[in-house]
Amino acid sequence: MEAEGVGMTKPIVQEDDDIPMLSSQALEALKEFLNEQQPNIVDGSAEMESSEVALVAEDWRLSQFWYDRETAKTVAEEVRNLSIDTSSPVACIACPTLFAYLKKYDLNISVQLLEYDKRFEQYGSDFTFYDYNQPEELPLEMKNAYRVIVADPPYLSKECLERVAQTMTYLAQPGKSYLLLLTGEVQKERAAELLNLYPCGFKPQHSSKLGNEFRLFTNYDPRDRLGGWERD
């Protein structure tokens, strides 16, 4: 769960919106975080040089949970290869960790971060404000402009996934597009119904060790990558 998708002023939380559960260890870390309340810019991982793309500190009050290094690296490599193969820019919906790693591996890659948290305005023209409650309130030039789209909805609810799916459809080029979705296992049936997405063997992990099981869903079979498709 990368970032909060909220209303224009305050989060609009539906009754069925599920926020990822933290493990007991992560809850202790959360207590320390709330006590410190440090919104300063920090490196996204210990291996990222100061000159590379940095992430803001997680704000768990906004349901922000960054991927761990292995998840970010694995998904970034897949997305970068798709972008190269299709000569297409990448749209990252509410997944700033992935954005940072894509830039880490290839500064020339064209990638747009759609994100509610305006702290990410530090990325300049690579940042677009995004509110999942208004799924198509985006610049017209972004419509049907992407063949590679990755999304990480902020909540594990039907309503949230439906609206993020609407955004992905808005962004996708007609014809063949590559869609990747990182969300909870509980969204398995909805992901298939809405976008024909199916889980891969590779399972995303977060630095905060969330209690919910997360999956990576795609609309294409990665075969020998990402653990391949798991089809019933």
N, C-alpha and C positions, 0 to 999 in steps of 0.2 A: 504494500500500500504506500504509494509514493507521496501523495499530496492530497490536501483537502479540496474537494470540488464543492463550492458553496455559492450562496447568493451574492448579490452585488455588495451588500453591506454586512449582513450576518449570515452564518451558515443556515441553510434551510434543511433541517434534518427530518426525514420522514420517519414515521413510527417503525417501519420495517427496515430502516437503515442499520446495518450491523457494522460496528467499528471493530477491527481486528482485535482479538484478545491477546494480552501480553502474558508472557510467562512470569512466574514469581520473581525470577532474576531480573527481568526487564522492568517489572513494577518498581523494584528497588532503584533501578537506574532512573526511572521516571521521577521518583521522589527527589533524587539528587538534581535532576534536570530542572524541575519546577522551582527548587530552592535557588538554583544558580541563575535561571532565566537569562541565559547568555545568547543573544541573537546574532553574535558576531559571525563574520564569514570565517569558515574553516575549510580545510582540505577535505575532499570527499573520501580519500583513503590515504593511508600512511605512505603509499608508494607514489602519490601524485606530487610532482614538483610544484614549487610555488608559482612557477610561470605557467602552469597548466590550468585548465578550467577548474574552478573551485565551487563547492556547494556551500549553501548556507547551513547553519546548524539545524538539525531536526527540530521541529516544533510539534511535539506530540499532541498538543492541544488542538492542532489543525489536522490531526490524523496523518502525520507525516512520518513515514518509516522508510529509510533508505535501504536499498539492496546491499547485501554483503558483496565483497570484492569478487568472488567467484561467479555469482549471479550476474553482476553488472558486466563483467568481462565476457562471459559466455554469450549473453544476449547481444551485447554490443558487437561482437565479432560476427554473429549471424546477421544482424541488421546491416552492418557495414558491407558485408558480402552481397546482400540482396540489393543494396543501393548501387553498388558497382555493377552488378549484373544487369540491372534494369536502367542504369543511367538516370536514376530518379532521386529527387530529394527525399528526406525522411521527415515524417511528422511524429513527434513524441508528445502524447497527451498525458499530462500529469505524471511524468516519470523523469524527473531531473537527474537522477543518478545515471540513467542510461544516456541522457544527453551529454553529461560530463564525460563519460567514458568514450562515447563516440568521438568527441572532440579530442580526447586524450590520444586516441589511436590514429586519428586522421583529421588534422586541422582544416583540410580542404573539403571535407564532407559537408554537403548542404543539409542542415538539419534544423527544424523549427521546433521550439519548445512551447507547447500550449499549456499554460499554468495559471492558477488563480493567485498564488502567492507573489506579490509584486516585488519581493526581494530579488526575484530572478530577473528583474529589469536590468541587472548588471550585465546580462548577456546581449543587451542592445537590440539590434534588429533581428536577432535569432529568437527573441522572446515575443510571444503573443498572449495577451491576457485571455484567459478562458474560464468560463463559468458553466459547469455542466448543466445547470438549470436553464441555460439558454444555449442549447447545443449547436445552433447554426448562426449565432451572433459572432461571426468571424469575418475578416476581410474577404471581399468577393474574389480576390485573386487567389485565395486558397481553395476555392471550390474546385473539386475534381483535379487537383494539382499534384497529387501524390500517389505513387504506386507502392510505397512502403510506409506503413502506419503502425505505430505501437501505442497501446493504451494501458493505463493502470487506474481503473476507476477507484475513487476514494472510499466508496462504501460497498458492502456486500449485499446490495438490495436489487430487486427486480427493476425498480424505477430508475436507479442510478445507472445500471448497465444498459437499459433501454436508451437512455439519453446519450450516453457515451457512444453506443452503437450508432445512433443517429449522426453524431459528429464524425465518426469514422466513415460512414457512407457519404457524408457531405464532402469529405476531403479526398476520397478515393477516386482515381481515374477510372473512366469506363473501361470495361474489359478486365484483364487480369491485374489484380492488385494483391499485395502480400500484407495480410493483417495479422498482427500479434497482440495477444491480450494476456496481461498478467493479473490474475485475480484469484479469489478463493475457489477451492474445490467445489463449494456449494453452488457455484455458478455454472457448473458443467452443462446441465441441460439447457439453461438459458442461452449460453454462448453458442451452442449448436443451433438452437431455434432462431436466434436473431441474426447470426452472421456465418453459420456453417463452420464454426470453429471447434477444433477437437484438441484434447490435451496431448502434450508431448511427454516423453519419459523424464525429461529434465524438470526438476522441481525447484522453483525459485526460493531463495532464502533471504532473510532480512538481517541486518546488523543487530536489530533489537530482539531477535529470537521470538517472533510472534507465535502464539499458540495455535492460530488457525493454519490449516494446510493450504498452501498456495500452489497454483499450477500455471504453466505457460500454455496457452491455447493458440493455435494457428489455423488459417484457412487453406494451408498447403501442407503436404506431407514432407517434412524435412529429411525423411529416410534415415541415413546414417548419421545425421546431426541431431542434436538436442534430444537424443534418445528415441527419435522417431515418433510417429503418431501412435496413440493408443486408441484403437477403435473397438467398440464392443461388437 
